[in-house]
């Protein structure tokens, strides 16, 4: 029933209040933009895998509402447009955080929604090549816990993209997706940042 759906929706919003509240909004334009620890990039990248829940119809009304909200929030530095007529395939863009090797770059992210969204996380990969311990330099895969085990239906496409932006500010080299880049980050941070800046200039600007 509509009443029951509204109650469940309200309960979900209340449950999410401890995750990311309006008073703690994030922006890709801020070098200090980061998620609470509960939403950060935590182990394990080694368990990067597909989910296995039962399929449900895509909540088109929610997706359209999310797109409207994103279009109204220009200050976040996040943009999203659906590709073609399907709401299940989108292209997002985030701006490289200020004060990082990614500053000045515009990074495209391919977004696919499962039919069961928002009960399963979106699938996101970078279309823009990124030199980063938690991003595959081959296929753009992103190691971020809320895209897997720590997903919650209370999260949104915008919040996930902001989380990805925060990952550019604060990587997790101790649980890497690309071991060689993580080793470089830990052993020679200057060389890592130089390479990240070179890739940013070459692929994101």
C-alpha angles and dihedrals in degrees: 000000000000091000092052092047091050091050092050091046091051091048090052091051091050091049091052096051091091091052104055124347127188090251089061098047119158133222130195087217093067120081089210095052107129139145126247111268090259090065100038129110102282132164139330122047085152087069094055101143145134122275125242109208125135116273121254132180115280111257096235094176091057093047091051090049091051091051091051091050092050092050090053094050103069091154092069092070090227124120130181132184127178116237116233120333097315119096088203094074121058143160118223129190129201130185120237110257117257114253094028133097086257095061113131094021128119111213122200121212125195111222127197123181121207118226087251095058125163089030090057125041123257118256110241132181131168114253089189115071112249131189101219137129093235098043125073110242088204106050105004095247112166124219104212124139097222089060088062133012098001097051117132127190086230089070121088139208090257093052091049092051089049088051089053089050090052089051088061088056097043115025124187106230092171091067102033134174090204110041097192093055091046090051090050090049092053098041103034111017093171092057091046093052091046092053092045090052091049092052089046091054093043101045110016104043 
